[in-house]
């Protein structure tokens, strides 16, 4: 279901939860969308959710924990999104989480995302400090296969950060 590229879409009807066999939901580039209905958790078969460039999206509903078949979640460009709930970070089949351009997303949002095999995250230059980025990278374990970091003019991204605390 593609409802993307709609500058006037402010709300998703609660009845979306009745589409239990829906596999893909594309809401990309809906700049007025602020919240998803709790009923999104009823989409048992959903494996692909694209919320990219929903620049007014503030939060994700806790009911997303029920999206156990979700393999890809694209939040890139969600400039007002401040955090990811524990439920989202622990989805059992999530393989790809895209967060590039989530300017307000706190680094602590990634600390429980260890089991996502391909974490696509853009870490912005406005992150508090190099040491906070180091702490973020140290929180990942060896199950992370790829980590995309950009917009840093100088960053030592040696593997020591990904394998525990940095060594001097």
Buried (B, 14 or more C-beta within 10 A) or exposed (E): EEBBEBEEBEEBEEEBBEBEEBEEBBBBBBBBBBBBBBBBBBBEBBBBBBBBBBBBBEBBBEBBBBBBBBBBBBBBBBBBBEBBBEBBBBBEEBBBBBBBBBEBBBBEBBBBBBBBEBBBBBBBEEBEEEEBBBBBBBBBEEEBEEBEBEEBEEBEBEEBBBBEEBEE
